[in-house]
């Protein structure tokens, strides 16, 4: 079982890699929503330097795609084209860095509730449309993946996202999955697709501070997720800063022992 941490606060790639080694992690997952880690401005000489530094320290590189202000449900033609081009650039450089995988969020659809109702009639009527948009956008991302595994995370998962993902998995299009244990998930979906899980995100939730807390300080029952582990599933501790991720790693090992 390989373990890593979510690099957000390290000042650059070299510091993030050094922190992974110092705290006994096998990989670092760099958050591409952090300006200091944007790949666009890095030359291939700089990428080669980062790659050599990571390999020299025995640390693998993985990525988390920008997901808070980018959506794979984008359906305007120019925005879709821009999204695909940005993912192509990211994946091209991730391949140059020999990154193992990149986790992505699907994002959000439009939604318009009616007064006095809990459901969303608009989204129900347009479910097939948005499923196709997500399917097509993910297909475009996968076409540029190269040797990097593209893993879809259960961020705001719903039936639309799961149907699009299941189509891609069943068709053998090369989509992989990330299971975030602290986000809403349908356990049957992950059991059915156990063979394509390649990453787990580990963090706790407590009433005082919400998610991304140190393991053991909240109410997540981590024992129920042990069935999804294996040598091919990388364990990413999404707890910041890195010192708390290291504490979480030790706490999880103790819980699972």
C-alpha positions as CSV (number, residue, x, y, z in Angstrom):
1,X,0.0,0.0,0.0
2,X,1.5,3.3,-1.1
3,X,0.8,6.5,0.9
4,X,1.0,10.1,0.0
5,X,-0.3,13.6,1.0
6,X,-2.1,16.4,-0.6
7,X,0.5,19.2,-1.3
8,X,-1.1,22.6,-1.0
9,X,1.1,24.7,1.4
10,X,4.6,23.7,0.2
11,X,6.2,26.8,-1.5
12,X,7.1,24.8,-4.7
13,X,7.5,21.3,-6.1
14,X,10.9,20.8,-4.5
15,X,9.7,21.6,-1.0
16,X,6.6,19.4,-1.5
17,X,8.7,16.5,-2.6
18,X,11.1,17.0,0.3
19,X,8.2,17.1,2.7
20,X,6.9,13.8,1.4
21,X,10.3,12.2,1.9
22,X,10.8,13.7,5.4
23,X,7.4,12.3,6.6
24,X,7.7,8.9,5.1
25,X,5.3,9.2,2.2
26,X,5.7,7.4,-1.1
27,X,4.1,10.1,-3.2
28,X,3.0,13.7,-3.2
29,X,-0.2,14.8,-4.8
30,X,0.2,18.4,-6.1
31,X,-3.0,20.5,-6.2
32,X,-3.3,22.2,-9.5
33,X,-5.7,24.7,-8.0
34,X,-2.7,26.3,-6.3
35,X,-1.0,28.9,-8.5
36,X,2.5,27.9,-7.3
37,X,2.0,24.5,-8.9
38,X,0.6,25.6,-12.3
39,X,2.3,23.5,-15.0
40,X,1.6,25.9,-17.9
41,X,4.6,28.2,-17.2
42,X,7.1,25.4,-16.6
43,X,9.6,24.7,-19.3
44,X,10.6,21.1,-20.2
45,X,14.0,21.8,-18.6
46,X,12.3,22.7,-15.4
47,X,10.0,19.7,-15.6
48,X,13.0,17.5,-16.1
49,X,14.7,19.0,-13.0
50,X,11.5,18.4,-10.9
51,X,11.2,14.8,-12.2
52,X,14.9,14.0,-11.5
53,X,14.5,15.5,-8.0
54,X,11.4,13.4,-7.2
55,X,13.1,10.2,-8.6
56,X,16.3,10.9,-6.7
57,X,14.3,11.1,-3.4
58,X,12.1,8.1,-4.2
59,X,8.9,10.1,-4.3
60,X,6.3,9.6,-7.0
61,X,4.3,12.5,-8.3
62,X,0.5,12.6,-8.7
63,X,-1.9,15.5,-9.4
64,X,-5.3,16.8,-8.4
65,X,-6.8,18.6,-11.3
66,X,-8.3,22.1,-10.8
67,X,-11.9,21.4,-9.8
68,X,-13.3,24.3,-7.7
69,X,-13.8,26.7,-10.5
70,X,-13.6,24.3,-13.5
71,X,-16.5,22.0,-14.4
72,X,-16.6,19.0,-16.7
73,X,-20.3,19.8,-17.1
74,X,-19.4,22.9,-19.1
75,X,-21.6,22.9,-22.2
76,X,-20.9,26.2,-23.9
77,X,-18.8,25.4,-27.0
78,X,-16.0,27.8,-26.4
79,X,-15.8,26.9,-22.7
80,X,-15.7,23.2,-23.5
81,X,-13.0,23.8,-26.0
82,X,-11.0,25.7,-23.5
83,X,-11.4,23.1,-20.8
84,X,-10.2,20.3,-23.1
85,X,-7.2,22.4,-24.2
86,X,-6.3,23.1,-20.6
87,X,-6.5,19.4,-19.6
88,X,-4.5,18.5,-22.7
89,X,-1.7,20.9,-21.5
90,X,-1.8,19.6,-18.0
91,X,-1.7,16.0,-19.0
92,X,1.1,16.6,-21.5
93,X,3.3,18.0,-18.7
94,X,2.1,15.4,-16.2
95,X,3.3,12.8,-18.6
96,X,6.7,14.6,-18.9
97,X,6.9,14.4,-15.1
98,X,6.1,10.7,-15.2
99,X,3.1,11.3,-12.9
100,X,1.2,8.2,-11.9
101,X,-2.3,9.6,-11.9
102,X,-4.5,12.7,-11.8
103,X,-7.7,12.9,-9.9
104,X,-10.5,15.1,-11.3
105,X,-13.9,16.4,-10.1
106,X,-16.9,16.3,-12.4
107,X,-18.2,19.7,-11.2
108,X,-21.7,21.0,-11.1
109,X,-24.7,21.1,-13.5
110,X,-27.2,24.0,-13.7
111,X,-30.0,23.5,-11.2
112,X,-33.3,25.4,-10.8
113,X,-35.6,24.4,-8.0
114,X,-39.3,25.4,-7.9
115,X,-40.8,27.1,-4.8
116,X,-42.3,24.6,-2.4
117,X,-40.4,21.6,-3.7
118,X,-37.3,19.7,-2.6
119,X,-36.5,18.1,-5.9
120,X,-35.3,19.8,-9.1
121,X,-37.7,19.4,-12.0
122,X,-35.3,21.1,-14.4
123,X,-32.4,18.7,-13.6
124,X,-34.7,15.7,-13.8
125,X,-35.8,16.8,-17.3
126,X,-32.2,17.5,-18.4
127,X,-30.5,14.5,-16.7
128,X,-29.8,12.7,-20.0
129,X,-28.4,15.9,-21.6
130,X,-26.0,16.6,-18.7
131,X,-25.0,12.9,-18.6
132,X,-24.0,13.1,-22.3
133,X,-22.1,16.4,-21.7
134,X,-20.0,14.9,-18.9
135,X,-19.5,11.7,-20.8
136,X,-18.2,13.6,-23.9
137,X,-16.0,15.9,-21.9
138,X,-14.4,13.1,-19.9
139,X,-13.9,11.2,-23.2
140,X,-11.9,14.2,-24.5
141,X,-9.8,14.3,-21.3
142,X,-9.1,10.6,-21.5
143,X,-8.0,11.0,-25.1
144,X,-5.1,13.1,-23.9
145,X,-4.2,11.0,-20.8
146,X,-1.2,9.3,-22.2
147,X,0.3,7.2,-19.5
148,X,-1.3,9.1,-16.7
149,X,-4.3,7.4,-15.0
150,X,-7.3,9.8,-14.9
151,X,-9.3,9.1,-11.8
152,X,-12.8,10.5,-11.2
153,X,-13.5,11.4,-7.5
154,X,-16.8,11.2,-5.8
155,X,-17.2,15.0,-5.4
156,X,-20.9,15.9,-5.4
157,X,-21.6,12.4,-6.9
158,X,-25.1,11.9,-8.1
159,X,-26.9,9.5,-10.5
160,X,-26.0,11.6,-13.5
161,X,-22.2,11.4,-12.7
162,X,-22.4,7.7,-11.8
163,X,-24.2,6.9,-15.0
164,X,-21.7,8.7,-17.2
165,X,-18.8,7.1,-15.3
166,X,-20.3,3.7,-15.6
167,X,-20.7,4.0,-19.4
168,X,-17.0,4.9,-19.7
169,X,-15.9,2.1,-17.4
170,X,-18.1,-0.5,-19.1
171,X,-16.8,0.6,-22.5
172,X,-13.2,0.2,-21.4
173,X,-12.4,3.9,-22.1
174,X,-9.7,4.1,-19.5
175,X,-11.5,5.9,-16.7
176,X,-10.4,5.1,-13.2
177,X,-11.9,6.0,-9.8
178,X,-10.9,7.8,-6.7
179,X,-12.9,7.1,-3.5
180,X,-12.9,10.0,-1.0
181,X,-14.0,8.3,2.2
182,X,-15.4,11.5,3.8
183,X,-17.5,12.6,0.8
184,X,-20.9,11.3,-0.1
185,X,-20.7,8.0,-1.9
186,X,-22.7,5.0,-3.0
187,X,-21.0,2.0,-1.6
188,X,-22.6,-0.3,-4.2
189,X,-21.1,1.7,-7.0
190,X,-17.6,1.3,-5.7
191,X,-18.1,-2.4,-4.9
192,X,-19.3,-2.9,-8.5
193,X,-16.2,-1.0,-9.8
194,X,-13.7,-2.2,-7.3
195,X,-11.3,-3.2,-10.2
196,X,-10.9,0.4,-11.4
197,X,-10.3,2.2,-8.0
198,X,-6.8,3.6,-8.0
199,X,-6.8,6.1,-5.2
200,X,-8.4,6.8,-1.9
201,X,-8.6,10.1,-0.2
202,X,-8.3,9.8,3.6
203,X,-9.5,12.5,6.0
204,X,-11.9,12.8,9.0
205,X,-14.9,15.0,9.7
206,X,-16.0,16.5,12.9
207,X,-18.8,18.9,13.9
208,X,-16.4,21.7,15.0
209,X,-14.3,22.0,11.8
210,X,-15.9,19.9,9.1
211,X,-13.9,17.8,6.7
212,X,-10.2,17.4,6.0
213,X,-9.4,16.8,9.7
214,X,-6.8,14.5,11.2
215,X,-7.8,10.9,11.2
216,X,-9.2,9.9,14.6
217,X,-10.5,13.4,15.5
218,X,-13.9,12.9,13.8
219,X,-16.7,10.5,13.2
220,X,-15.6,8.6,10.0
221,X,-15.6,4.8,10.5
222,X,-12.5,4.0,8.5
223,X,-12.8,0.2,9.0
224,X,-15.6,0.0,6.4
225,X,-13.2,1.2,3.7
226,X,-10.5,-1.4,4.2
227,X,-12.1,-3.7,1.7
228,X,-11.1,-1.2,-1.1
229,X,-7.4,-1.2,-0.3
230,X,-4.7,-3.1,-2.3
231,X,-1.3,-2.5,-3.8
232,X,-2.8,-0.7,-6.8
233,X,-4.8,1.8,-4.6
234,X,-2.8,4.8,-3.5
235,X,-3.7,6.2,-0.1
236,X,-3.7,10.0,-0.2
237,X,-4.0,11.7,3.1
238,X,-6.0,14.9,2.4
239,X,-5.1,16.6,5.7
240,X,-3.2,19.8,5.9
241,X,-0.5,20.7,6.7
242,X,1.8,17.8,5.9
243,X,2.6,17.2,9.6
244,X,-1.1,16.4,10.3
245,X,-1.2,14.1,7.2
246,X,1.7,12.2,8.8
247,X,-0.2,11.9,12.0
248,X,-3.2,10.7,10.1
249,X,-1.2,8.0,8.4
250,X,-0.1,6.6,11.8
251,X,-3.6,6.8,13.1
252,X,-5.0,4.9,10.2
253,X,-2.4,2.2,10.4
254,X,-3.3,1.8,14.1
255,X,-7.0,1.6,13.3
256,X,-6.5,-1.0,10.5
257,X,-4.1,-3.0,12.5
